[in-house]
Amino acid sequence: MNTDDATGWEAAVLDGGPADGLRMRVADRPGVLQVTYPCPLDTPSGGVQVGALYVYRRDPGIHSEPLRYGFDRASP
């Protein structure tokens, strides 16, 4: 496992879905990442926020950087 200095962070990239190609650093190789996008509201919200949730799952076959996370179409 290649890490960014001694911090344990690794490069990762998202494949497919609305965040395709997004690159980031992750710690401890999480199995799932959540991506959220804010949804604009048409009425006064009183402080409420709405976000669309997308799930990406780590490809277990990738063992070197960048780690790859594929879009999970079946997740809520």
C-alpha positions as CSV (number, residue, x, y, z in Angstrom):
1,M,0.0,0.0,0.0
2,N,1.4,3.4,-1.1
3,T,0.6,6.1,1.3
4,D,0.9,9.9,1.3
5,D,3.8,10.5,3.6
6,A,3.2,8.8,7.0
7,T,-0.4,9.9,7.3
8,G,-2.1,6.8,5.7
9,W,-3.9,8.8,3.0
10,E,-4.1,7.2,-0.5
11,A,-5.2,8.6,-3.9
12,A,-8.6,7.4,-5.1
13,V,-10.7,8.1,-8.2
14,L,-14.5,7.7,-8.8
15,D,-15.7,5.8,-11.9
16,G,-19.1,6.4,-13.4
17,G,-22.1,8.2,-12.1
18,P,-22.5,11.9,-11.5
19,A,-19.0,12.3,-10.0
20,D,-17.1,10.3,-12.7
21,G,-13.4,11.2,-12.7
22,L,-13.4,13.0,-9.3
23,R,-10.1,12.5,-7.5
24,M,-9.5,12.6,-3.8
25,R,-7.5,11.1,-0.9
26,V,-9.0,8.5,1.4
27,A,-7.7,7.0,4.7
28,D,-8.0,3.3,5.7
29,R,-9.4,2.2,2.3
30,P,-13.1,2.6,3.1
31,G,-15.4,0.2,1.3
32,V,-18.0,2.7,0.4
33,L,-18.0,6.5,-0.3
34,Q,-21.0,8.8,-0.4
35,V,-21.2,11.7,-2.7
36,T,-23.9,14.3,-2.2
37,Y,-25.1,17.2,-4.3
38,P,-27.3,20.0,-2.9
39,C,-30.8,20.2,-4.4
40,P,-32.2,23.7,-4.9
41,L,-35.4,24.3,-3.0
42,D,-38.4,26.1,-4.5
43,T,-40.0,27.1,-1.2
44,P,-38.6,28.7,2.0
45,S,-36.9,25.9,3.9
46,G,-36.6,27.2,7.4
47,G,-33.0,25.9,7.5
48,V,-33.7,22.6,5.9
49,Q,-31.3,21.4,3.2
50,V,-31.9,18.6,0.7
51,G,-29.1,16.6,-1.0
52,A,-29.1,13.9,-3.6
53,L,-27.0,10.9,-2.3
54,Y,-24.8,8.7,-4.6
55,V,-22.9,5.7,-3.4
56,Y,-19.5,4.4,-4.8
57,R,-18.0,1.1,-3.8
58,R,-14.3,0.3,-3.7
59,D,-13.0,-2.1,-6.4
60,P,-11.4,-4.9,-4.3
61,G,-9.2,-6.0,-7.2
62,I,-7.2,-2.7,-7.1
63,H,-4.3,-2.8,-4.7
64,S,-2.3,0.2,-5.7
65,E,-3.0,3.9,-6.1
66,P,-5.2,5.3,-7.3
67,L,-7.8,3.2,-5.6
68,R,-11.0,2.9,-7.7
69,Y,-14.5,3.4,-6.5
70,G,-17.3,2.4,-8.9
71,F,-20.8,4.0,-9.0
72,D,-23.4,1.7,-7.4
73,R,-26.6,2.2,-9.5
74,A,-28.6,-0.1,-7.1
75,S,-28.0,1.9,-3.9
76,P,-30.7,4.3,-2.6
